[in-house]
Amino acid sequence: MARPSGGGPLFLKGNIMFRFLLLALVIGSFGSAHAQTAPSASDIASYTGLHLAAHEGDVDVINRLIGAGADVDIRDRSQRTPAHVAAFASHDDALTALANGGADMNALENRVYDVLTIAAVANDPEMVSLAMELGNAPDLITSVYDGTALIAAAHLGHHDVVARLVDGGAPLDHINNLAWTALIEAVVLGDGGPDHIKALQILVDAGADKSIGDRDGVTPLQHATSRGYAEMVEILQ
């Protein structure tokens, strides 16, 4: 039977329960297993050199160690560089010192995250802007989902971060390996509340393609309609 083209009653009655169950399975199976992981207490206890200075935000030590020839991109046991550690600790000055010392701002740790996506998930708009200023590419493919920092921010409803990423040139219509764009994630992984509504509005105002559907062809508007997210429906129509 052909799928209805709109978001009307036939669409709502079709496979909606299956979609919700599939979405829950996707989130449950992958979300916790592949989430960002900040340095643990045992990681921090093992840190020396640039990793420790980055965690503590000690710019003087960072500059001294780099000047003495320390490897600015040295990895910890989770493949985090000192720049990743500085991002998790939200130390802007430490991140700047590392970048000025030659740190690779597009390095990925073992869960495939860069500084920019770490800052986006942490809802740290200032570090998001700083990371891009220091050379972190807004179109970098990150996470096991082959996503971007913008998709992560839209998923979480971090609208201030979404705005900064859009201004920084982040790709609006990147499709991850779940076949979701930032618009779709703002709907299907959001709660329909004010934060996700603002994120959605920013994306639409910036020109994100509302016609791109998921792998079943279901558009952001249809997803919003099926969930009863009236304000999102109005934005997407």
N, C-alpha and C positions, 0 to 999 in steps of 0.2 A: 504494500500500500504506500502511495506517495506521501511524503512528509509535507504537511501544510507549510506554506511559505511564510506565514505571519506568526504572530504570537497569540492566536485566538484559542477558543475552547478545545479544538481538536488537538492542537499542539500541547496544551496543558494536560489533556487526558491521555496522551500517547504513551511515551516512555519516561515520564517525569520521575516516577519513583525509582526506576532503574537508574536514571541519571544521578539522582541524589545518592543512591547506594554506591554507585561507581565512584562518585566524587569523594564520598567518605572513605572508601577503600584506598583511593589514591593518596589522600591526605594522611590516613592512618598508616599506610605502608611505607610512605616515603618521607613524610614531613619530619617526624622526630628522628628518623634514622640518618637524615642527611642535613639536619639543621646546622647552622654555624655553631662552633664550639669555641668559646673563649678559653684562654689558658686556665687550667685548673690550678688548685692550690699546690699540687705536686709539681706541675709544670713550673710555676713561679718559684718554688723552692729550689728548682734545679737551674734556674737562670743565672747566667754570669754575663759579663761583658755587655754587648749592645742589647741583647734581649732584656737584661735586667734594667739597664739604663732607660730603654724604651718603655718598659712597664712602669718605671718610677717617674718618667717624664724628666729625666735629668739631662738637660741639653748640654751642659758643660762636659759631662762625662762622654756623651755621644760624640761631641766635637773632638774631644781629646783622643778617644779610641779610633775614630776615623782618621785623624791626623797621624796616628801611630801605625796605620795600615790595617786596621781591623776589617774583616770581610763584612761589608755593609748589608749583604744579602744572605748572611749565614742563616741556616734553618734550624728550628727546634725539632723535637721528635714528631710533631704534627705538621712539619714542613712550613711553619710560620716563620716569616722573616721578622726582623725587628720592626719594620713598618707595619706589619699585621698586628704585632703586639701593641704598638703605639695607638693604632686605630681602635683595638678592643678596649684600651685603657682611656681613650678619648683625650690623648695628649697632642694637641695641635702643634705646639712648639717642637715637640720631639719628632713628630712626623716631618715637619719642615726641615729640621736639622738633618734627618736621615736622607730626605730627598736632595737637599743641597749637597750632601756627601756622596751622591751617586746611587742611592737606593732605586731599585727597579719598582716603580709605582704600579706596574701592571703584573707583578708576581702573583701567583695563585698558590694558596696553601692546600693541604691534602683534601679538603672538602670543596675545592675549586672556587674559593672566594678570594676576591681582591680587597684592597683597602676601601674602595668606593662602595662596594656592596655591603661590607661590614658596617660602614658608617650609615648607609641607607637603612639597613635592618635595625640599627640602634636608634634610628630617628634622630640623627645628629646632623642637622642641616649645615652647620658651620663647617664640620669636617668634610661633608660631601662637596661643598664648594671648594674648600682647600685642596682636597685630593685631586679634583679636576685641574685646578690652577697649577698643581705640582706635576701634572702629566698623566694622571690616571684617566685612561680613555673611557668615556661614558658608553661606548658601544662594545666594550669588552664582554665576551661570552663567559658567564660565571655560573657556578653551581652544577650539580649533577643533572639539573633540568635544562641545561643549555639556555639559561635565561640571561637577564641583565639586571643591573642595579635598579632600573626603572620598574621592571616587572616586580621585583621584590618589594619596592616601596609601595607600589599600587596595591599589591596583595595585602599589605599591612595597613593601608590607609594613611600612610605617612605623607600627607599632602604637601607640607612645606618642602620635604625632600623631593617629592615628585616635581614640584614647581622648579626647584633648582636644577634638577636633572634635565628637565625639558629646556630650560634656558641654556644649559650647557651643551645641548645638542644630542642628548640621548635619543636613540632610535625609537620612534613612537610605536611602530607596528611590528617589532621583532616578535617572532613566534617561537616559543620554547618547545621542548620535545614532548610536552603534554598537549601541544597544539593550542596553546593559550597565549594571547597577547596581554599587554598590561591592562587594556580595557576589560577583557574577559576576567582576568584575575581580580580586578577591583570589584567585580560583581560576584563571581562564584566563590571567591575565598573571603569576601567581605561580609559585613553584617548589615549592610544597607543603612548604616548610621551616618552621622554628619561627616566623620573623617573620610570614609570611603566615598561619600557623595562629593566632597570637595576634590578628592583625588581624581574621580571620574570627570568632574567638570573641567579641571585643568587639562586633562588629556584630550577631551573633546574640543575645548577651545583652542588647543594647540594644533588640532587637525588630525588626531588619531582616526584611523579608518574604522568607522562603526560597522562596516559591512563584513569585516573579516570574522568568520565563525570558527567554532572549534572543529575537531576532526569529523564531527557529525554534521557540520554546517550550521550549528545553532549559534546565532549571533548574540552579542552582548545584550541587545534589546530583548530578545526572546528569553535569555537567562533572567534578566531583571524582571520581566513580566511574570515568569513562572514562579518567582520568589515573592512577588507582591511588593517589590521595591519601587513604589510609586514615583518618588523623586528622581530615581535613576532612570526610570522609564521616560519621564518628561525630558530629561537631558538627552537621552539617546534617540528620541523620536525625531 
